[in-house]
Amino acid sequence: MSKLQKILTALACIGFWSCGGGGDGTDTGTTANATTDSTTTDSTTSSSSGGTTTTAPTTNPQTGPAAGNPAGIYAVPAEARAEDVSSPDRVVGTGTPASCTPAAFLQAVAQGGKITFNCGPQPVTITLTSPAKVFNDKPDVVIDGGGLITLSGGGNTRILYMNTCDQNQVWTSSHCNNQAQPRLTVQNLTFIDANSEDETTYDGGGAIWVRGGRFKVVNSRFFNNVCASTGPDVGGAAIRVFDQYQGLPVFVVNSTFGGAAGYGNVCANGGAISSIGVSWSIYNSLFSYNKAIGNGGNPAVPGTPGGGSGGAIYNDGNTMTLALYGTRIEYNEANAYGSAIFFITNDLSGTLHIEDSVIQNNVGGSWYTLPGISMHPTTTRQIINSIIQ
């Protein structure tokens, strides 16, 4: 039994939800909604370039909730919307599920450009044994699953990695921590059963780990992803991000993290997402049933391994903004601080903006400035037409 299965074995699955509103964020692509039977690729032969495991994924994406907050209708700015992939640079597959191999997907990501899939008319799960890696000297990467593709880590590996400061992925500037490209967009996809617990150099980021350039998530779902279970700062079972160009925000639009019992993501901190010194603009999205399971906070209490902050969201750093629009955060858990949100700007220069959103029924932790939100009481906060309880 994998580590992921042990974490999730006591959790029950429930039926899928109807698709969220999403406003302008859904006008260029199909949402990652549950449809009919899925076809996995986990019975094929493993390869050094990213073959599949022989263990079936523990998560059935077809029974999971749809992408986005069903009540989220906030207008999405143009730059945050899905990218146009009507003329793709790469197509994974030739029309059948069997043609959509892990190796084909890894090769497409390594080449860069706009990537789509041709795996047949039914949902397909592609299970990896190593992460797809973006090369910094290739074209901007857009991965569009068309609402049919699930990418799985099989309980054993991270799914996607981009790092402008990793020499193995090619250095393209003398200021790798502040460069405009590559830009990575994932849209109309589902990410399941990723696991980065064995990652030590670039820890956290169970499903996706990003440093540098720009990053955007649209119409996507994240179920049962995990990262390290302890540590004062490691986090982001679904996503971890560093160093976005000129401090511009990560966009998350009409996406679901967990969303129902049995689908939540789990890490030491930031059960769903985590970052250091990064701003986020999150539209019409749903965060629920995620857990920060570390113990001892940050800095760690003597005698503890640290962590347990940010049941859904963990943001640490200095000047940064966390902006939530039309977003729902509920039923998340933390052991230390911030059952919903841990938002700490060390020099008090950050801003928390919550608009047309609901934050409620998150449990655990202590040191609350607002219900479910741990932050310095003197940090700027803007609450507009929202429920926080």
C-alpha positions as CSV (number, residue, x, y, z in Angstrom):
1,M,0.0,0.0,0.0
2,S,1.4,3.4,-1.0
3,K,1.8,6.3,1.4
4,L,-1.0,8.0,-0.3
5,Q,-3.3,5.0,0.1
6,K,-2.6,4.9,3.8
7,I,-3.5,8.5,4.2
8,L,-6.7,8.1,2.3
9,T,-7.9,4.6,3.1
10,A,-10.4,5.8,5.7
11,L,-11.9,8.5,3.5
12,A,-15.1,7.8,1.6
13,C,-15.9,9.0,-2.0
14,I,-19.0,10.8,-2.9
15,G,-20.7,11.7,-6.2
16,F,-19.6,14.5,-8.5
17,W,-20.9,18.0,-8.2
18,S,-22.3,20.2,-11.0
19,C,-19.9,22.5,-12.7
20,G,-19.0,25.8,-11.0
21,G,-20.0,29.2,-12.5
22,G,-16.6,30.6,-13.4
23,G,-17.8,33.7,-15.1
24,D,-15.4,34.8,-17.9
25,G,-12.9,32.1,-16.9
26,T,-14.6,29.3,-18.8
27,D,-15.2,30.9,-22.2
28,T,-12.3,29.3,-24.0
29,G,-12.3,25.7,-22.9
30,T,-14.2,22.7,-21.5
31,T,-14.3,22.4,-17.8
32,A,-12.8,19.3,-16.2
33,N,-16.2,17.8,-15.4
34,A,-16.9,14.1,-14.7
35,T,-18.4,12.3,-17.7
36,T,-18.2,8.6,-18.4
37,D,-15.9,5.7,-17.8
38,S,-12.2,6.6,-17.7
39,T,-9.4,4.6,-19.3
40,T,-6.1,4.4,-17.5
41,T,-2.6,3.8,-19.0
42,D,-1.3,2.0,-15.9
43,S,-1.0,-1.4,-17.5
44,T,1.6,-0.4,-20.1
45,T,5.3,-1.1,-19.8
46,S,7.4,1.3,-17.7
47,S,10.0,3.4,-19.5
48,S,12.9,5.5,-18.4
49,S,11.2,8.6,-19.8
50,G,8.2,8.3,-17.6
51,G,6.3,5.0,-17.8
52,T,3.4,4.0,-15.7
53,T,3.3,2.1,-12.5
54,T,1.5,-1.3,-12.2
55,T,-0.7,0.0,-9.3
56,A,-4.0,1.6,-10.3
57,P,-4.6,5.1,-9.0
58,T,-6.5,5.3,-5.7
59,T,-8.7,8.1,-6.9
60,N,-11.5,7.9,-9.5
61,P,-11.6,11.3,-11.1
62,Q,-15.0,10.6,-12.7
63,T,-16.8,10.6,-9.3
64,G,-15.0,13.8,-8.1
65,P,-16.5,17.2,-7.9
66,A,-16.3,19.5,-10.9
67,A,-14.0,22.4,-11.4
68,G,-14.8,25.6,-9.6
69,N,-17.0,27.1,-6.9
70,P,-20.6,26.5,-8.1
71,A,-21.6,29.9,-6.7
72,G,-18.6,31.8,-8.0
73,I,-19.6,34.4,-10.7
74,Y,-16.9,37.0,-10.3
75,A,-15.7,38.5,-13.6
76,V,-12.3,37.2,-14.6
77,P,-9.8,39.5,-16.2
78,A,-8.6,38.6,-19.7
79,E,-5.1,37.7,-18.7
80,A,-6.4,35.2,-16.2
81,R,-8.6,33.3,-18.6
82,A,-7.8,30.1,-20.4
83,E,-5.4,30.2,-23.3
84,D,-6.4,29.6,-26.9
85,V,-5.2,26.2,-28.0
86,S,-7.1,26.0,-31.3
87,S,-3.8,25.7,-33.1
88,P,-1.6,23.4,-30.8
89,D,2.1,23.0,-31.2
90,R,2.0,19.4,-29.8
91,V,-0.7,16.8,-29.7
92,V,-0.4,13.9,-27.3
93,G,-2.0,10.7,-28.8
94,T,-3.3,9.7,-32.1
95,G,-6.9,9.1,-31.3
96,T,-6.9,6.1,-28.8
97,P,-6.3,5.9,-25.1
98,A,-3.3,3.6,-25.7
99,S,-1.6,6.2,-27.8
100,C,-1.6,8.7,-24.9
101,T,1.5,7.4,-23.1
102,P,3.4,8.9,-20.2
103,A,6.4,9.1,-22.5
104,A,4.5,11.1,-25.1
105,F,3.3,13.5,-22.5
106,L,6.8,14.0,-21.0
107,Q,8.3,14.6,-24.4
108,A,5.6,17.2,-25.3
109,V,6.2,19.2,-22.1
110,A,10.0,19.1,-22.7
111,Q,9.5,20.5,-26.2
112,G,7.2,23.3,-25.0
113,G,4.4,25.2,-26.7
114,K,0.7,24.6,-26.7
115,I,-0.1,21.0,-25.8
116,T,-3.5,19.2,-26.4
117,F,-4.5,15.6,-26.3
118,N,-6.1,13.2,-28.8
119,C,-6.9,10.1,-26.8
120,G,-10.5,9.4,-28.0
121,P,-13.9,10.6,-26.8
122,Q,-13.8,9.2,-23.3
123,P,-11.9,10.4,-20.2
124,V,-8.4,9.1,-19.9
125,T,-5.9,8.9,-17.0
126,I,-2.2,9.1,-17.7
127,T,-0.1,7.8,-14.8
128,L,3.5,8.9,-14.5
129,T,6.5,7.5,-12.7
130,S,8.5,10.7,-13.0
131,P,7.5,14.3,-13.4
132,A,7.1,16.2,-16.6
133,K,9.7,19.0,-16.7
134,V,9.6,22.3,-18.4
135,F,12.8,23.5,-20.2
136,N,13.4,27.2,-19.8
137,D,14.7,27.7,-23.3
138,K,11.6,26.3,-25.0
139,P,8.4,28.1,-25.9
140,D,5.8,29.0,-23.2
141,V,3.9,25.9,-22.1
142,V,0.1,25.5,-22.2
143,I,-1.3,22.1,-21.3
144,D,-5.0,21.8,-22.1
145,G,-6.8,18.5,-21.2
146,G,-10.0,19.4,-22.9
147,G,-11.9,18.3,-19.8
148,L,-11.1,14.6,-20.5
149,I,-7.5,14.2,-19.3
150,T,-6.4,13.3,-15.8
151,L,-2.7,13.3,-14.9
152,S,-1.8,11.0,-12.0
153,G,1.3,10.5,-10.0
154,G,0.2,7.0,-9.1
155,G,0.9,7.7,-5.4
156,N,4.7,7.8,-6.2
157,T,5.7,11.0,-8.0
158,R,5.2,14.7,-8.6
159,I,3.4,15.4,-11.9
160,L,4.8,18.7,-13.2
161,Y,8.0,20.8,-12.5
162,M,9.2,24.2,-13.7
163,N,12.3,25.9,-12.3
164,T,14.1,28.8,-14.0
165,C,16.9,28.5,-11.5
166,D,17.6,24.8,-12.1
167,Q,20.6,24.5,-14.4
168,N,19.5,21.1,-15.6
169,Q,16.5,22.8,-17.2
170,V,18.8,25.4,-18.9
171,W,19.6,28.8,-17.5
172,T,18.4,31.6,-19.8
173,S,19.3,34.7,-17.8
174,S,21.6,36.0,-15.1
175,H,18.5,36.7,-12.9
176,C,16.7,33.4,-12.9
177,N,14.6,34.4,-9.9
178,N,13.0,37.3,-11.8
179,Q,12.5,36.5,-15.4
180,A,9.4,36.7,-17.6
181,Q,9.5,33.3,-19.2
182,P,8.7,30.6,-19.5
183,R,5.0,31.0,-18.7
184,L,3.2,27.8,-17.7
185,T,-0.5,27.4,-17.9
186,V,-2.5,24.3,-17.0
187,Q,-6.2,24.2,-18.0
188,N,-9.1,21.8,-18.2
189,L,-7.1,19.1,-16.4
190,T,-7.4,16.9,-13.3
191,F,-4.3,16.2,-11.1
192,I,-4.6,13.2,-8.8
193,D,-2.5,11.0,-6.5
194,A,0.7,13.0,-6.9
195,N,3.4,12.5,-4.2
196,S,6.5,14.6,-3.6
197,E,7.4,13.2,-0.1
198,D,10.7,11.8,-1.4
199,E,11.7,15.2,-2.9
200,T,14.4,16.9,-0.8
201,T,16.1,19.5,-2.9
202,Y,12.8,21.0,-4.2
203,D,10.3,19.9,-1.6
204,G,6.6,20.5,-1.3
205,G,4.5,20.9,-4.4
206,G,2.9,17.4,-4.5
207,A,1.4,17.8,-7.9
208,I,3.1,21.0,-9.3
209,W,6.3,22.8,-8.3
210,V,7.1,26.2,-10.0
211,R,9.8,28.7,-9.6
212,G,10.2,31.8,-11.9
213,G,8.4,33.0,-15.0
214,R,4.6,33.0,-14.7
215,F,2.1,30.4,-13.7
216,K,-1.7,30.1,-14.3
217,V,-4.3,27.4,-13.4
218,V,-7.7,27.4,-15.1
219,N,-10.7,25.0,-14.9
220,S,-8.7,22.3,-13.2
221,R,-9.1,19.9,-10.3
222,F,-6.7,18.6,-7.7
223,F,-7.6,15.4,-5.8
224,N,-5.6,13.4,-3.2
225,N,-2.2,14.9,-3.8
226,V,0.4,14.8,-1.0
227,C,3.8,16.2,0.0
228,A,6.0,16.0,3.1
229,S,4.0,15.4,6.3
230,T,6.3,17.5,8.6
231,G,8.5,20.6,8.3
232,P,8.1,24.2,9.3
233,D,7.9,25.7,5.8
234,V,7.4,22.9,3.3
235,G,3.9,22.9,1.7
236,G,1.5,22.8,-1.1
237,A,0.1,19.3,-1.7
238,A,-1.3,20.5,-5.0
239,I,0.9,23.5,-5.9
240,R,4.0,25.2,-4.5
241,V,5.3,28.4,-6.2
242,F,8.3,30.7,-5.8
243,D,9.6,33.9,-7.6
244,Q,7.0,35.1,-10.0
245,Y,8.2,37.7,-12.5
246,Q,8.2,41.2,-11.1
247,G,6.0,40.0,-8.2
248,L,3.0,39.5,-10.6
249,P,0.4,37.1,-9.2
250,V,-0.3,33.4,-9.9
251,F,-3.8,33.2,-11.4
252,V,-6.1,30.4,-10.2
253,V,-9.5,30.4,-12.0
254,N,-12.6,28.2,-11.6
255,S,-10.6,25.4,-10.0
256,T,-11.2,22.8,-7.2
257,F,-8.8,21.7,-4.6
258,G,-10.4,18.7,-2.8
259,G,-14.0,19.8,-3.0
260,A,-15.5,16.8,-1.3
261,A,-14.8,14.3,1.5
262,G,-12.2,11.8,0.2
263,Y,-10.7,14.1,-2.3
264,G,-8.7,16.5,-0.2
265,N,-5.0,17.2,-0.5
266,V,-2.6,16.7,2.4
267,C,0.8,18.2,3.3
268,A,2.7,19.6,6.3
269,N,1.6,23.1,5.5
270,G,-0.7,24.5,2.8
271,G,-3.0,21.5,2.3
272,A,-3.8,22.9,-1.2
273,I,-1.3,25.6,-2.1
274,S,1.8,27.1,-0.7
275,S,4.3,29.8,-1.6
276,I,7.0,32.1,-0.3
277,G,7.0,35.7,-1.4
278,V,4.4,35.1,-4.1
279,S,1.1,36.9,-4.8
280,W,-2.1,35.0,-5.8
281,S,-5.3,36.1,-7.5
282,I,-7.9,33.4,-7.1
283,Y,-11.2,33.5,-8.9
284,N,-14.4,31.4,-8.5
285,S,-12.5,28.5,-7.0
286,L,-13.3,25.9,-4.3
287,F,-10.9,24.7,-1.5
288,S,-12.3,22.1,0.9
289,Y,-11.3,19.0,2.8
290,N,-7.6,19.8,2.6
291,K,-5.3,19.3,5.6
292,A,-2.1,20.7,7.0
293,I,-0.9,17.8,9.1
294,G,2.5,19.0,10.4
295,N,3.1,19.8,14.1
296,G,4.8,22.7,15.8
297,G,4.3,25.6,13.4
298,N,7.0,27.9,11.9
299,P,9.5,28.3,13.5
300,A,9.0,24.9,15.0
301,V,8.3,24.6,18.7
302,P,11.2,22.9,20.3
303,G,10.8,19.1,20.3
304,T,8.5,19.2,17.2
305,P,9.2,18.7,13.5
306,G,7.3,21.9,12.6
307,G,4.4,22.6,10.3
308,G,0.6,22.3,10.5
309,S,-0.3,25.7,9.1
310,G,-2.7,26.7,6.4
311,G,-5.3,24.0,6.0
312,A,-6.0,25.3,2.5
313,I,-3.5,28.1,1.8
314,Y,-0.1,28.9,3.1
315,N,1.5,32.2,2.2
316,D,4.8,33.4,3.7
317,G,7.1,36.2,2.8
318,N,7.1,40.0,2.7
319,T,5.4,42.2,0.1
320,M,2.7,40.1,-1.4
321,T,-1.1,39.9,-1.9
322,L,-3.5,37.1,-1.5
323,A,-6.7,38.1,-3.4
324,L,-9.8,35.9,-3.3
325,Y,-12.8,36.6,-5.6
326,G,-15.9,34.5,-5.7
327,T,-14.1,31.7,-3.9
328,R,-15.3,29.3,-1.2
329,I,-12.9,27.8,1.5
330,E,-14.5,25.4,3.9
331,Y,-14.0,22.1,5.8
332,N,-10.2,22.4,5.8
333,E,-8.1,21.4,8.8
334,A,-4.8,22.6,10.4
335,N,-2.9,21.4,13.4
336,A,-1.0,24.6,14.2
337,Y,-2.3,27.9,12.6
338,G,-4.7,29.0,9.9
339,S,-7.3,26.2,9.4
340,A,-8.3,28.0,6.2
341,I,-5.5,30.5,5.5
342,F,-2.0,31.2,6.9
343,F,-0.9,34.6,5.6
344,I,2.3,36.0,7.1
345,T,4.1,39.0,5.7
346,N,7.1,39.3,7.9
347,D,7.6,43.1,7.3
348,L,3.7,43.6,7.5
349,S,3.7,45.0,3.9
350,G,1.3,42.4,2.4
351,T,-2.4,42.6,1.7
352,L,-5.2,40.1,2.1
353,H,-8.2,40.9,-0.1
354,I,-11.4,38.8,0.2
355,E,-14.3,39.7,-2.1
356,D,-17.6,38.0,-2.8
357,S,-16.2,34.9,-1.0
358,V,-17.1,32.5,1.8
359,I,-14.7,31.2,4.4
360,Q,-16.4,28.9,7.0
361,N,-16.4,25.6,8.9
362,N,-12.6,25.2,8.9
363,V,-11.2,23.5,12.0
364,G,-8.1,23.2,14.2
365,G,-5.2,25.4,15.0
366,S,-5.0,28.7,17.0
367,W,-3.8,32.3,16.8
368,Y,-6.7,33.7,14.7
369,T,-7.1,37.3,13.6
370,L,-10.2,36.3,11.7
371,P,-12.1,33.0,11.8
372,G,-9.9,30.4,10.1
373,I,-7.3,33.0,9.1
374,S,-3.9,33.4,10.9
375,M,-2.2,36.7,10.1
376,H,-0.6,39.6,11.9
377,P,-3.5,41.9,13.0
378,T,-1.8,45.0,11.6
379,T,-1.4,43.5,8.1
380,T,-3.7,45.2,5.6
381,R,-6.9,43.4,4.9
382,Q,-9.8,44.3,2.7
383,I,-13.0,42.3,3.2
384,I,-15.8,43.1,0.7
385,N,-19.3,41.4,0.6
386,S,-17.9,38.2,2.1
387,I,-18.8,35.7,4.8
388,I,-16.0,34.7,7.3
389,Q,-17.1,32.6,10.2
